[in-house]
Amino acid sequence: TQLLEQSPQFLSIQEGENLTVYCNSSSVFSSLQWYRQEPGEGPVLLVTVVTGGEVKKLKRLTFQFGDARKDSSLHITAAQPGDTGLYLCAGATPVDYKLSFGAGTTVTVRA
Amino acid sequence: NAGVTQTPKFQVLKTGQSMTLQCAQDMNHNSMYWYRQDPGMGLRLIYYSASEGTTDKGEVPNGYNVSRLNKREFSLRLESAAPSQTSVYFCAAKILSTDTQYFGPGTRLTVL
C-alpha cells in the first residue's frame, strides 16, 4: 500500500493546455518534494515545500502544500512538450531519514 | 563533480547468480539509499545508510544486502538473484540536515 496516492496515473494533453497532478495521504509530512524523471534517468528534484499552505512557483509550475501537510498538488500552465515525463511526489516523515514516494504520474504533452 | 554514479548501467543475470551494484557519491553527503522502481509502484526503499558505519532495512529488503564501504560508497548485493528482482535500481544521497535526495542514473537489471 502506497503511503502517498498520486492521481491521475496517466495524463495526455495538447501543448498549451493546463494540467494538475495530485498527491494525497492520511499521514502528516515534515516536507513534501516533487521530482521529475525522464526515461533512462534518475529523478531530479523540482521543489520542496515545508510549510502548511505554502505555494511555490517555478516558471509555469505551481506547487501547493496542504494546510494540514498531508497533500500537495502540482499545476502546470500552458504545458509544453518539454514538460513530458514522470512526476513523483515524496513525503518526508518527521524523525527518520526516509522519503515515501507516490507511484508517479506519467505526463505526455503532444505538440 | 559527477554527483551520484552507479555501475553497471545494465545487467542480465540468470536465476541464482549473484552480483553487486556499486554506488558512489562525490558530494560529501552523509546518508545514502537504495531504491527499486517497478512500473506503477514508484520508488520503494530497499536499504539505507543514515551515516557512515550504519545501515538499516527499508520497505523491501528481502533478498538484498548492503555495505557502506566508506562515506562515498554504498553497494547493494544480490546473493541469489530471482526473476522478481528484475527492476531498475537507483542509488541516492542526501545531506543529514535536509530532505532532498540526489539520485544516480540507475541500473537496469534483468533476471532470467
Backbone of each chain as ProteinMPNN parsed JSONL, in Angstrom:
{"seq_chain_A": "TQLLEQSPQFLSIQEGENLTVYCNSSSVFSSLQWYRQEPGEGPVLLVTVVTGGEVKKLKRLTFQFGDARKDSSLHITAAQPGDTGLYLCAGATPVDYKLSFGAGTTVTVRA", "coords_chain_A": {"N_chain_A": [[0.852, -1.203, 0.0], [0.601, 2.155, -0.97], [1.949, 4.924, 0.687], [1.601, 7.474, -0.138], [-0.746, 8.671, -2.388], [-1.009, 9.153, -5.778], [-2.627, 11.038, -8.318], [-3.827, 11.938, -11.588], [-2.904, 8.61, -12.811], [-1.958, 8.532, -15.399], [-1.612, 11.086, -17.858], [-2.511, 12.8, -20.687], [-2.095, 15.459, -22.745], [-2.738, 18.314, -24.896], [-0.332, 20.523, -26.302], [-0.067, 23.665, -24.712], [-2.287, 23.465, -23.12], [-3.55, 23.293, -19.697], [-2.586, 21.518, -16.697], [-3.133, 19.449, -13.794], [-1.681, 17.701, -11.128], [-2.2, 15.462, -8.47], [-1.406, 14.722, -5.051], [-1.894, 12.726, -2.404], [-2.395, 11.9, 1.075], [-2.906, 10.154, 4.194], [-1.187, 10.654, 6.122], [0.93, 12.88, 8.014], [3.415, 15.057, 6.864], [6.787, 16.224, 7.23], [7.985, 17.58, 5.214], [7.39, 17.977, 1.708], [8.203, 16.742, -1.444], [8.633, 17.282, -4.948], [9.535, 15.458, -7.757], [10.934, 15.096, -11.027], [11.157, 12.769, -13.609], [12.922, 11.576, -16.364], [12.873, 9.31, -19.17], [15.144, 6.616, -18.72], [16.714, 7.896, -16.901], [17.599, 9.134, -13.565], [15.384, 10.342, -10.914], [14.869, 13.888, -10.644], [15.042, 16.609, -8.494], [12.398, 18.95, -8.263], [11.078, 20.76, -6.534], [10.825, 21.621, -3.042], [8.43, 21.663, -0.528], [7.571, 22.999, 2.602], [6.076, 24.318, 4.588], [2.763, 24.257, 5.868], [0.129, 25.065, 3.665], [1.769, 26.403, 1.986], [2.762, 27.904, -1.112], [4.562, 27.47, -4.015], [6.237, 28.784, -6.843], [7.564, 27.901, -9.963], [8.57, 29.063, -12.672], [6.395, 28.045, -15.094], [5.274, 26.201, -13.443], [3.349, 25.436, -10.592], [3.343, 24.769, -7.205], [1.66, 23.389, -4.459], [1.237, 23.026, -0.977], [-0.739, 21.284, 1.266], [-2.798, 22.65, 3.91], [-2.8, 21.05, 6.199], [-0.56, 19.604, 5.863], [-0.678, 17.137, 4.551], [-1.167, 16.695, 1.923], [-0.601, 17.541, -1.553], [-0.269, 19.514, -4.54], [0.506, 19.77, -8.017], [0.625, 22.098, -10.498], [0.623, 22.771, -13.902], [0.959, 25.318, -16.165], [-0.025, 26.162, -19.432], [1.199, 23.909, -20.878], [4.149, 22.397, -22.269], [5.84, 20.404, -24.793], [8.31, 19.717, -23.671], [7.702, 19.35, -21.037], [6.974, 16.812, -20.701], [7.102, 13.732, -18.958], [7.784, 11.642, -16.04], [6.221, 12.364, -13.087], [6.883, 12.579, -9.718], [5.793, 12.486, -6.382], [7.036, 12.944, -3.061], [7.141, 12.263, 0.344], [8.511, 13.415, 3.396], [8.883, 12.021, 6.502], [8.597, 13.085, 9.91], [11.463, 12.892, 12.09], [12.773, 10.385, 11.053], [15.053, 9.374, 8.385], [13.977, 8.968, 5.934], [12.276, 8.925, 2.718], [8.956, 8.713, 1.447], [7.56, 7.569, -1.47], [5.165, 8.483, -3.983], [3.329, 6.644, -6.53], [3.624, 7.838, -8.936], [2.977, 10.031, -11.76], [2.482, 9.843, -15.115], [3.12, 12.117, -17.529], [2.218, 13.286, -20.666], [2.81, 15.523, -23.17], [1.482, 16.615, -26.052], [2.602, 17.822, -29.171]], "CA_chain_A": [[0.0, 0.0, 0.0], [1.37, 3.381, -1.076], [1.667, 5.923, 1.706], [1.171, 8.631, -0.911], [-1.519, 8.318, -3.559], [-0.956, 10.17, -6.814], [-3.643, 10.931, -9.36], [-4.091, 10.632, -12.187], [-1.71, 7.814, -13.081], [-1.518, 8.957, -16.724], [-2.228, 12.324, -18.314], [-2.051, 13.153, -22.026], [-2.75, 16.708, -23.117], [-2.207, 19.041, -26.041], [0.509, 21.678, -25.977], [-0.82, 24.885, -24.411], [-3.31, 23.197, -22.097], [-3.101, 23.25, -18.302], [-2.792, 20.227, -16.046], [-2.89, 19.386, -12.351], [-1.393, 16.386, -10.564], [-2.498, 15.486, -7.041], [-0.649, 13.804, -4.207], [-2.681, 12.716, -1.172], [-2.025, 10.925, 2.086], [-3.521, 10.315, 5.512], [-0.083, 10.931, 7.049], [1.487, 14.225, 8.033], [4.812, 15.069, 6.452], [7.569, 17.405, 7.594], [8.154, 18.298, 3.942], [6.962, 17.198, 0.558], [9.017, 17.085, -2.598], [8.232, 16.848, -6.281], [10.62, 15.108, -8.634], [10.587, 14.783, -12.412], [12.056, 11.739, -14.115], [12.839, 11.317, -17.799], [13.223, 7.909, -19.457], [16.555, 6.26, -18.662], [17.449, 8.726, -15.948], [17.092, 9.168, -12.203], [14.534, 11.501, -10.593], [15.534, 15.158, -10.356], [14.191, 17.426, -7.642], [11.841, 20.198, -8.775], [10.79, 21.695, -5.452], [10.483, 21.119, -1.709], [7.53, 22.523, 0.243], [7.785, 22.676, 4.003], [5.084, 24.921, 5.464], [1.371, 24.031, 5.503], [-0.441, 26.179, 2.931], [2.799, 27.041, 1.15], [2.663, 27.859, -2.571], [5.815, 27.837, -4.678], [6.136, 28.853, -8.301], [8.8, 27.675, -10.699], [8.162, 29.401, -14.043], [4.996, 27.691, -15.372], [4.854, 25.169, -12.497], [2.93, 25.932, -9.29], [3.275, 23.692, -6.236], [0.933, 23.777, -3.265], [1.265, 22.093, 0.138], [-1.981, 21.438, 2.004], [-2.696, 23.276, 5.236], [-2.518, 20.021, 7.206], [0.696, 18.959, 5.423], [-0.935, 15.751, 4.167], [-1.398, 16.57, 0.499], [0.063, 18.541, -2.365], [-0.634, 19.496, -5.948], [1.41, 20.377, -8.998], [-0.142, 22.642, -11.619], [1.446, 23.282, -14.997], [0.226, 26.239, -17.035], [0.442, 26.198, -20.83], [2.182, 22.832, -20.955], [4.962, 22.269, -23.478], [6.347, 19.031, -24.941], [9.43, 19.526, -22.75], [7.198, 19.001, -19.7], [6.711, 15.37, -20.709], [7.943, 12.975, -18.048], [7.142, 11.03, -14.881], [6.265, 13.263, -11.938], [6.802, 11.821, -8.478], [5.808, 13.226, -5.123], [7.703, 12.191, -1.994], [6.948, 12.895, 1.644], [9.483, 13.119, 4.45], [8.223, 11.946, 7.807], [9.444, 13.611, 10.982], [12.329, 11.992, 12.882], [13.705, 9.485, 10.377], [15.8, 9.908, 7.242], [13.451, 8.338, 4.739], [11.208, 9.506, 1.912], [7.972, 7.793, 0.903], [7.22, 8.054, -2.803], [3.963, 8.079, -4.671], [3.576, 5.759, -7.67], [4.006, 8.647, -10.087], [2.038, 10.413, -12.818], [3.151, 9.98, -16.413], [2.546, 13.233, -18.283], [2.622, 13.389, -22.078], [2.327, 16.747, -23.797], [1.562, 16.435, -27.501], [2.846, 19.065, -29.928]], "C_chain_A": [[0.878, 1.239, 0.0], [0.957, 4.321, 0.053], [1.116, 7.182, 1.049], [0.456, 8.154, -2.172], [-1.454, 9.462, -4.56], [-2.067, 9.938, -7.822], [-3.524, 12.127, -10.296], [-2.784, 9.851, -12.39], [-1.097, 8.221, -14.424], [-2.288, 10.209, -17.123], [-1.636, 12.652, -19.675], [-2.811, 14.388, -22.465], [-2.067, 17.324, -24.32], [-1.348, 20.206, -25.54], [-0.367, 22.908, -25.761], [-1.907, 24.692, -23.359], [-2.676, 23.215, -20.697], [-3.333, 21.86, -17.738], [-2.496, 20.341, -14.556], [-2.696, 17.936, -11.934], [-1.569, 16.479, -9.058], [-1.721, 14.403, -6.304], [-1.307, 13.845, -2.827], [-2.23, 11.618, -0.214], [-2.847, 11.159, 3.352], [-2.445, 10.639, 6.557], [0.366, 12.38, 6.938], [2.969, 14.147, 7.7], [5.511, 16.343, 6.907], [7.902, 18.232, 6.354], [7.663, 17.391, 2.834], [7.742, 17.684, -0.653], [8.357, 16.585, -3.873], [9.486, 16.622, -7.104], [10.063, 14.893, -10.039], [11.63, 13.804, -12.927], [11.832, 11.547, -15.605], [13.303, 9.889, -18.064], [14.729, 7.666, -19.416], [17.373, 7.059, -17.682], [16.853, 8.614, -14.548], [16.212, 10.382, -11.968], [15.383, 12.725, -10.264], [14.568, 16.04, -9.58], [13.715, 18.686, -8.353], [11.685, 21.214, -7.651], [10.582, 20.935, -4.151], [9.552, 22.123, -1.053], [7.544, 22.036, 1.684], [6.64, 23.143, 4.901], [3.673, 24.629, 4.97], [0.793, 25.259, 4.818], [0.533, 26.863, 1.982], [2.512, 26.854, -0.338], [4.007, 28.302, -3.139], [5.617, 27.803, -6.184], [7.515, 28.707, -8.915], [8.437, 27.845, -12.169], [6.692, 29.032, -14.256], [4.461, 26.616, -14.411], [4.51, 25.81, -11.15], [2.719, 24.737, -8.371], [2.578, 24.201, -4.987], [1.023, 22.665, -2.232], [0.012, 22.33, 0.959], [-1.763, 22.012, 3.398], [-2.291, 22.278, 6.309], [-1.243, 19.237, 6.901], [0.503, 17.472, 5.124], [-1.055, 15.588, 2.65], [-0.726, 17.722, -0.236], [-0.462, 18.439, -3.79], [0.431, 20.202, -6.77], [0.558, 20.826, -10.173], [0.826, 23.184, -12.659], [0.56, 24.113, -15.916], [0.834, 26.211, -18.425], [1.54, 25.164, -21.071], [2.88, 22.805, -22.315], [5.472, 20.833, -23.59], [7.519, 18.712, -24.014], [9.0, 19.2, -21.333], [6.885, 17.509, -19.591], [7.665, 14.647, -19.773], [7.103, 12.329, -16.955], [7.326, 11.966, -13.697], [5.989, 12.456, -10.673], [6.72, 12.765, -7.294], [6.425, 12.326, -4.052], [7.556, 12.959, -0.695], [8.005, 12.457, 2.632], [8.751, 13.108, 5.778], [9.17, 12.484, 8.876], [10.307, 12.507, 11.602], [13.292, 11.168, 12.031], [14.269, 10.123, 9.103], [15.202, 9.48, 5.915], [12.373, 9.173, 4.036], [10.26, 8.393, 1.502], [7.485, 8.369, -0.414], [5.826, 7.613, -3.222], [4.327, 7.24, -5.89], [3.924, 6.532, -8.936], [2.867, 8.929, -11.05], [2.832, 10.615, -14.092], [2.42, 11.039, -17.226], [3.111, 13.233, -19.701], [1.992, 14.641, -22.648], [2.566, 16.631, -25.295], [1.725, 17.776, -28.208], [1.727, 19.342, -30.92]], "O_chain_A": [[1.773, 1.384, 0.832], [-0.229, 4.491, 0.335], [0.266, 7.868, 1.616], [0.984, 7.338, -2.927], [-1.8, 10.599, -4.24], [-2.409, 8.8, -8.142], [-3.161, 13.218, -9.857], [-1.696, 10.38, -12.166], [0.124, 8.252, -14.572], [-3.458, 10.374, -16.776], [-0.419, 12.771, -19.818], [-4.039, 14.367, -22.549], [-0.974, 16.92, -24.714], [-1.615, 20.788, -24.489], [-1.294, 23.163, -26.53], [-2.388, 25.664, -22.776], [-1.456, 23.162, -20.54], [-4.173, 21.111, -18.236], [-1.726, 21.194, -14.115], [-3.455, 17.056, -12.339], [-1.144, 17.453, -8.436], [-1.422, 13.337, -6.841], [-1.282, 14.877, -2.156], [-1.752, 10.561, -0.627], [-3.41, 12.236, 3.549], [-2.754, 10.868, 7.726], [0.201, 13.02, 5.899], [3.684, 13.276, 8.195], [4.901, 17.411, 6.963], [8.08, 19.446, 6.442], [7.539, 16.18, 3.014], [7.917, 18.886, -0.858], [7.623, 15.597, -3.87], [10.38, 17.466, -7.152], [8.892, 14.559, -10.22], [12.829, 13.983, -12.712], [10.7, 11.377, -16.057], [14.047, 9.322, -17.265], [15.5, 8.42, -20.009], [18.595, 6.92, -17.631], [15.761, 8.079, -14.361], [16.274, 11.349, -12.726], [16.464, 12.616, -9.687], [13.41, 16.197, -9.967], [14.506, 19.404, -8.964], [12.093, 22.368, -7.778], [10.211, 19.761, -4.154], [9.854, 23.316, -1.025], [7.53, 20.835, 1.955], [6.273, 22.457, 5.856], [3.407, 24.74, 3.774], [0.939, 26.374, 5.319], [0.164, 27.791, 1.263], [2.077, 25.786, -0.769], [4.522, 29.365, -2.794], [4.936, 26.932, -6.727], [8.492, 29.301, -8.458], [8.043, 26.886, -12.833], [5.82, 29.654, -13.651], [3.321, 26.173, -14.553], [5.274, 26.622, -10.627], [2.0, 23.801, -8.718], [2.86, 25.301, -4.51], [0.9, 21.489, -2.573], [-0.276, 23.471, 1.318], [-0.689, 21.877, 3.984], [-1.533, 22.61, 7.22], [-0.901, 18.302, 7.625], [1.38, 16.652, 5.395], [-1.047, 14.464, 2.147], [-0.339, 18.728, 0.358], [-1.021, 17.419, -4.194], [1.143, 21.088, -6.298], [-0.151, 20.02, -10.775], [1.731, 23.956, -12.343], [-0.476, 23.64, -16.385], [2.055, 26.234, -18.581], [2.668, 25.509, -21.423], [2.3, 23.136, -23.349], [5.531, 20.12, -22.588], [7.7, 17.561, -23.616], [9.828, 18.814, -20.507], [6.569, 17.011, -18.51], [8.871, 14.898, -19.778], [5.878, 12.449, -16.94], [8.451, 12.32, -13.345], [4.988, 11.745, -10.578], [7.481, 13.729, -7.204], [6.343, 11.101, -4.134], [7.815, 14.161, -0.64], [8.357, 11.279, 2.704], [8.078, 14.075, 6.133], [10.389, 12.355, 8.761], [9.918, 11.339, 11.629], [14.502, 11.23, 12.248], [13.981, 11.281, 8.798], [15.847, 9.613, 4.875], [11.677, 9.987, 4.642], [10.687, 7.269, 1.241], [7.049, 9.519, -0.473], [5.365, 6.527, -2.871], [5.501, 7.136, -6.244], [4.451, 5.965, -9.893], [1.911, 8.159, -11.142], [3.739, 11.446, -14.15], [1.248, 10.877, -17.567], [4.325, 13.188, -19.902], [0.772, 14.801, -22.612], [3.707, 16.559, -25.75], [1.052, 18.749, -27.868], [1.771, 20.342, -31.636]]}, "seq_chain_B": "NAGVTQTPKFQVLKTGQSMTLQCAQDMNHNSMYWYRQDPGMGLRLIYYSASEGTTDKGEVPNGYNVSRLNKREFSLRLESAAPSQTSVYFCAAKILSTDTQYFGPGTRLTVL", "coords_chain_B": {"N_chain_B": [[32.598, 17.232, -10.961], [30.617, 14.672, -10.385], [28.354, 13.96, -8.985], [26.105, 11.536, -8.126], [27.066, 8.345, -8.931], [26.528, 5.259, -10.673], [27.227, 1.823, -11.162], [26.878, -1.394, -12.712], [25.39, 0.016, -15.735], [23.556, -1.48, -17.114], [22.462, -4.864, -16.673], [22.285, -8.362, -17.068], [21.192, -11.243, -15.544], [21.267, -14.725, -14.637], [18.854, -16.784, -12.984], [19.664, -17.353, -9.621], [22.304, -16.516, -9.792], [24.825, -14.276, -8.483], [25.436, -10.806, -7.718], [26.919, -7.526, -7.415], [25.813, -4.25, -7.055], [27.156, -1.111, -7.638], [27.61, 2.039, -6.029], [28.519, 5.416, -5.879], [29.26, 8.59, -4.396], [30.169, 12.009, -4.781], [29.647, 14.195, -3.265], [29.971, 14.546, -0.621], [27.931, 13.78, 1.081], [25.997, 12.634, 3.899], [24.021, 10.589, 4.142], [22.857, 7.66, 2.46], [21.041, 5.795, -0.031], [19.238, 2.938, -1.292], [17.002, 2.189, -3.849], [14.31, 0.464, -5.511], [12.64, 0.542, -8.633], [9.609, -0.119, -10.023], [7.165, -0.644, -12.591], [4.302, 1.383, -12.158], [4.581, 1.436, -9.408], [6.143, 3.306, -8.214], [8.992, 4.467, -6.341], [10.606, 2.238, -4.232], [11.975, 1.758, -1.069], [14.908, -0.035, -0.391], [17.251, -0.519, 1.234], [18.949, 1.626, 3.557], [21.475, 3.999, 4.545], [22.068, 5.911, 7.131], [24.276, 7.249, 8.068], [27.874, 7.044, 7.775], [28.945, 3.797, 8.543], [26.566, 2.82, 9.497], [23.665, 0.876, 8.701], [20.326, 0.273, 7.555], [17.224, -1.531, 7.263], [14.856, -1.055, 4.65], [11.727, -0.715, 3.043], [11.503, -2.987, 1.367], [13.518, -5.222, 1.873], [14.174, -7.943, 1.577], [16.189, -10.498, 0.216], [18.325, -8.982, -0.43], [21.493, -7.426, 0.367], [23.562, -4.947, 1.948], [26.45, -2.758, 1.875], [28.131, -0.23, 3.508], [30.77, 1.099, 2.493], [32.513, 3.232, 2.856], [32.379, 6.806, 3.398], [31.755, 7.659, 0.845], [30.866, 5.457, -0.702], [28.359, 3.015, -1.37], [27.152, -0.105, -1.525], [25.064, -2.55, -3.139], [24.034, -5.837, -2.773], [23.036, -8.764, -4.443], [22.507, -11.897, -3.501], [21.487, -14.34, -4.46], [20.047, -14.219, -7.247], [16.662, -13.583, -8.27], [13.861, -13.892, -10.547], [11.915, -12.045, -9.697], [13.365, -9.914, -8.865], [13.985, -8.447, -11.025], [14.26, -5.246, -12.194], [14.548, -1.633, -12.02], [17.229, -0.119, -10.482], [17.964, 2.375, -8.17], [20.325, 4.539, -6.718], [20.74, 6.881, -4.089], [21.665, 9.986, -2.51], [21.986, 12.117, 0.363], [22.199, 15.19, 2.288], [22.511, 15.276, 5.837], [20.932, 17.19, 7.193], [18.86, 17.975, 5.555], [15.957, 17.174, 3.46], [16.247, 16.612, 0.826], [17.009, 14.436, -1.794], [19.533, 13.206, -3.929], [19.762, 11.63, -6.978], [21.243, 8.776, -8.617], [21.9, 7.611, -12.036], [20.743, 5.12, -12.383], [20.486, 1.479, -12.481], [19.716, -0.969, -14.728], [18.334, -3.988, -14.265], [17.953, -7.297, -15.283], [16.627, -10.398, -14.538], [16.808, -13.63, -15.543]], "CA_chain_B": [[31.637, 16.848, -9.921], [29.683, 13.798, -11.072], [27.164, 13.713, -8.186], [25.945, 10.136, -7.752], [27.329, 7.462, -10.059], [26.159, 3.867, -10.456], [27.693, 0.842, -12.139], [26.828, -1.086, -14.141], [24.167, 0.677, -16.209], [22.675, -2.584, -17.482], [22.967, -6.17, -16.285], [21.392, -9.502, -17.208], [21.637, -12.358, -14.717], [20.436, -15.918, -14.599], [18.362, -17.091, -11.641], [20.644, -17.977, -8.756], [23.586, -15.824, -9.846], [24.97, -13.169, -7.553], [26.122, -9.634, -8.247], [26.941, -6.338, -6.568], [25.618, -2.964, -7.699], [28.017, -0.132, -6.983], [27.154, 3.428, -5.993], [29.476, 6.337, -5.264], [28.864, 9.998, -4.463], [31.284, 12.914, -4.526], [29.055, 15.409, -2.707], [30.241, 14.501, 0.82], [26.663, 13.618, 1.797], [26.061, 11.634, 4.954], [23.063, 9.489, 4.008], [22.75, 7.05, 1.127], [19.834, 4.975, -0.14], [18.994, 2.092, -2.457], [15.595, 2.011, -4.196], [13.965, -0.189, -6.761], [11.497, 1.165, -9.295], [8.845, -1.033, -10.862], [6.043, 0.069, -13.219], [3.103, 1.6, -11.365], [4.803, 1.299, -7.967], [7.028, 4.345, -7.71], [10.285, 4.049, -5.796], [10.489, 1.573, -2.943], [13.269, 1.758, -0.379], [15.42, -1.374, -0.084], [18.105, -0.294, 2.405], [19.551, 2.938, 3.61], [22.575, 4.209, 5.479], [21.908, 7.288, 7.604], [25.624, 7.814, 8.146], [28.912, 6.039, 7.596], [29.001, 2.819, 9.616], [25.236, 2.316, 9.853], [22.742, 0.519, 7.628], [19.023, -0.152, 8.062], [16.308, -2.055, 6.262], [13.761, -0.219, 4.196], [10.42, -1.332, 2.834], [11.592, -4.264, 0.653], [14.918, -5.638, 1.992], [14.413, -9.383, 1.424], [16.951, -10.896, -0.961], [19.393, -7.995, -0.654], [22.372, -6.992, 1.445], [24.269, -3.719, 1.593], [27.688, -2.415, 2.579], [28.566, 1.166, 3.415], [32.211, 0.874, 2.493], [33.079, 4.465, 3.408], [31.366, 7.84, 3.245], [31.443, 7.832, -0.566], [30.392, 4.297, -1.432], [27.286, 2.214, -0.768], [26.901, -1.145, -2.522], [23.892, -3.413, -2.953], [24.361, -7.178, -3.244], [22.025, -9.796, -4.616], [23.249, -13.142, -3.281], [20.935, -15.371, -5.334], [19.048, -13.425, -7.956], [15.39, -14.191, -8.642], [13.161, -13.073, -11.553], [11.175, -10.96, -9.034], [14.287, -8.804, -8.644], [14.088, -7.662, -12.253], [13.809, -3.906, -11.828], [15.548, -0.575, -12.163], [17.725, 0.184, -9.144], [18.52, 3.718, -8.034], [21.032, 4.936, -5.518], [20.553, 8.311, -3.82], [22.437, 10.512, -1.385], [21.477, 13.398, 0.849], [22.81, 15.781, 3.477], [21.758, 14.894, 7.027], [20.036, 18.239, 7.683], [17.796, 18.285, 4.587], [15.221, 16.016, 2.949], [16.481, 16.486, -0.613], [17.863, 13.323, -2.211], [20.102, 13.305, -5.268], [19.728, 10.276, -7.498], [22.099, 8.345, -9.707], [21.185, 7.359, -13.291], [20.052, 3.838, -12.328], [20.981, 0.221, -13.057], [18.604, -1.777, -15.216], [18.689, -5.375, -14.019], [17.016, -8.327, -15.718], [16.969, -11.736, -14.051], [16.104, -14.605, -16.395]], "C_chain_B": [[30.532, 16.018, -10.549], [28.414, 13.586, -10.278], [27.136, 12.278, -7.711], [26.154, 9.284, -9.006], [26.986, 6.024, -9.683], [26.765, 3.0, -11.543], [27.197, -0.539, -11.742], [25.546, -0.356, -14.496], [23.115, -0.369, -16.581], [23.309, -3.898, -17.027], [21.89, -7.213, -16.507], [21.989, -10.647, -16.406], [20.733, -13.558, -14.934], [19.996, -16.151, -13.155], [19.435, -17.816, -10.848], [22.009, -17.324, -8.769], [23.614, -14.693, -8.828], [25.647, -11.998, -8.255], [26.02, -8.483, -7.249], [26.762, -5.105, -7.429], [26.398, -1.915, -6.901], [27.411, 1.26, -7.08], [28.217, 4.262, -5.3], [28.976, 7.76, -5.417], [30.054, 10.878, -4.08], [30.803, 14.219, -3.908], [29.27, 15.503, -1.199], [28.948, 14.411, 1.641], [26.75, 12.49, 2.798], [25.229, 10.389, 4.669], [22.997, 8.982, 2.581], [21.641, 6.01, 1.134], [19.909, 4.083, -1.368], [17.486, 1.903, -2.621], [15.498, 1.061, -5.376], [12.7, 0.467, -7.308], [10.869, 0.17, -10.247], [7.642, -0.289, -11.406], [4.836, 0.169, -12.288], [3.303, 1.557, -9.864], [5.731, 2.374, -7.408], [8.357, 3.782, -7.262], [10.067, 3.427, -4.424], [11.879, 1.398, -2.337], [13.676, 0.339, -0.006], [16.219, -1.323, 1.224], [18.561, 1.156, 2.378], [20.648, 2.975, 4.653], [22.523, 5.669, 5.908], [23.263, 7.988, 7.708], [26.618, 6.673, 8.002], [28.93, 5.097, 8.801], [27.662, 2.274, 10.047], [24.454, 1.951, 8.602], [21.44, 0.03, 8.255], [18.146, -0.624, 6.926], [15.255, -1.011, 5.905], [12.491, -1.035, 4.063], [10.502, -2.74, 2.252], [13.01, -4.832, 0.702], [15.212, -7.101, 1.664], [15.124, -9.695, 0.111], [18.123, -9.987, -1.268], [20.248, -7.82, 0.596], [23.102, -5.738, 0.991], [25.552, -3.597, 2.4], [27.952, -0.944, 2.397], [30.076, 1.135, 3.599], [32.97, 2.044, 3.12], [32.04, 5.553, 3.17], [30.893, 7.959, 1.797], [30.652, 6.684, -1.175], [29.381, 3.454, -0.65], [26.893, 1.168, -1.806], [25.704, -2.001, -2.115], [24.205, -4.776, -3.553], [23.135, -8.067, -3.323], [22.756, -11.12, -4.525], [22.797, -14.249, -4.223], [19.755, -14.755, -6.068], [17.824, -14.253, -8.331], [14.71, -13.308, -9.68], [12.388, -11.906, -10.94], [12.063, -9.756, -8.734], [14.621, -8.049, -9.933], [13.481, -6.283, -11.991], [14.861, -2.89, -12.26], [15.929, -0.134, -10.751], [18.367, 1.566, -9.142], [19.192, 3.874, -6.687], [20.814, 6.433, -5.335], [21.393, 8.699, -2.606], [21.828, 11.822, -0.922], [22.279, 13.86, 2.065], [21.911, 15.461, 4.668], [20.677, 15.911, 7.383], [18.903, 18.592, 6.722], [17.09, 17.005, 4.162], [15.517, 15.743, 1.478], [17.421, 15.339, -0.907], [18.295, 13.535, -3.655], [20.314, 11.89, -5.79], [20.793, 10.034, -8.561], [21.254, 8.015, -10.924], [20.496, 6.002, -13.343], [20.814, 2.684, -12.946], [19.768, -0.606, -13.443], [18.993, -3.239, -15.167], [17.576, -6.296, -14.5], [17.512, -9.664, -15.209], [16.118, -12.761, -14.822], [15.842, -15.908, -15.664]], "O_chain_B": [[29.618, 16.56, -11.17], [27.447, 13.068, -10.837], [28.026, 11.84, -6.982], [25.488, 9.489, -10.02], [27.132, 5.62, -8.53], [26.812, 3.394, -12.708], [27.101, -0.834, -10.551], [24.701, -0.135, -13.628], [21.92, -0.153, -16.379], [24.532, -4.031, -16.997], [20.724, -6.992, -16.181], [23.162, -10.98, -16.572], [19.586, -13.424, -15.359], [20.691, -15.758, -12.218], [20.042, -18.772, -11.332], [22.803, -17.544, -7.855], [22.574, -14.216, -8.373], [26.341, -12.175, -9.256], [25.161, -8.47, -6.367], [27.471, -4.925, -8.419], [26.313, -1.843, -5.675], [26.782, 1.613, -8.078], [28.752, 3.869, -4.263], [28.352, 8.109, -6.419], [30.835, 10.546, -3.188], [31.479, 15.242, -4.016], [28.796, 16.448, -0.567], [28.886, 14.912, 2.764], [27.472, 11.514, 2.593], [25.671, 9.268, 4.92], [23.069, 9.751, 1.623], [21.336, 5.417, 2.169], [20.556, 4.422, -2.358], [16.785, 1.518, -1.686], [16.451, 0.873, -6.133], [11.818, 0.886, -6.558], [11.522, -0.324, -11.167], [7.139, 0.619, -10.745], [4.402, -0.825, -11.707], [2.334, 1.629, -9.109], [6.066, 2.337, -6.223], [8.796, 2.74, -7.748], [9.422, 4.019, -3.559], [12.819, 0.954, -2.997], [12.907, -0.399, 0.61], [15.889, -2.008, 2.193], [18.562, 1.816, 1.339], [20.741, 2.108, 5.522], [22.89, 6.56, 5.142], [23.367, 9.19, 7.46], [26.261, 5.498, 8.093], [28.93, 5.55, 9.945], [27.603, 1.362, 10.872], [24.558, 2.619, 7.573], [21.441, -0.551, 9.34], [18.29, -0.191, 5.783], [14.831, -0.207, 6.735], [12.218, -1.927, 4.866], [9.685, -3.597, 2.585], [13.656, -4.919, -0.342], [16.374, -7.469, 1.49], [14.726, -9.23, -0.957], [18.835, -10.192, -2.25], [19.794, -8.035, 1.72], [23.243, -5.493, -0.207], [25.725, -4.227, 3.443], [27.994, -0.45, 1.27], [30.583, 1.145, 4.72], [33.955, 1.846, 3.831], [30.916, 5.243, 2.773], [29.743, 8.324, 1.553], [29.844, 6.908, -2.076], [29.528, 3.218, 0.55], [26.356, 1.515, -2.858], [25.382, -2.153, -0.936], [24.6, -4.865, -4.716], [22.314, -8.118, -2.408], [23.559, -11.433, -5.404], [23.62, -15.011, -4.73], [18.623, -14.765, -5.584], [17.919, -15.436, -8.658], [14.946, -12.1, -9.706], [12.218, -10.876, -11.593], [11.559, -8.688, -8.385], [15.438, -7.129, -9.929], [12.316, -6.177, -11.608], [15.914, -3.243, -12.79], [15.067, 0.183, -9.932], [19.198, 1.885, -9.992], [18.699, 3.407, -5.661], [20.715, 7.171, -6.315], [21.774, 7.857, -1.793], [21.228, 12.552, -1.711], [22.927, 13.076, 2.76], [20.691, 15.385, 4.525], [19.6, 15.521, 7.836], [18.066, 19.433, 7.049], [17.547, 15.9, 4.455], [15.07, 14.728, 0.943], [18.511, 15.267, -0.339], [17.514, 13.988, -4.492], [20.955, 11.061, -5.143], [21.191, 10.939, -9.296], [20.029, 8.12, -10.872], [19.727, 5.751, -14.271], [21.668, 2.872, -13.812], [18.908, -0.908, -12.615], [19.86, -3.69, -15.916], [16.407, -6.102, -14.169], [18.67, -10.027, -15.415], [14.889, -12.752, -14.756], [15.26, -16.831, -16.235]]}, "name": "protein", "num_of_chains": 2, "seq": "TQLLEQSPQFLSIQEGENLTVYCNSSSVFSSLQWYRQEPGEGPVLLVTVVTGGEVKKLKRLTFQFGDARKDSSLHITAAQPGDTGLYLCAGATPVDYKLSFGAGTTVTVRANAGVTQTPKFQVLKTGQSMTLQCAQDMNHNSMYWYRQDPGMGLRLIYYSASEGTTDKGEVPNGYNVSRLNKREFSLRLESAAPSQTSVYFCAAKILSTDTQYFGPGTRLTVL"}
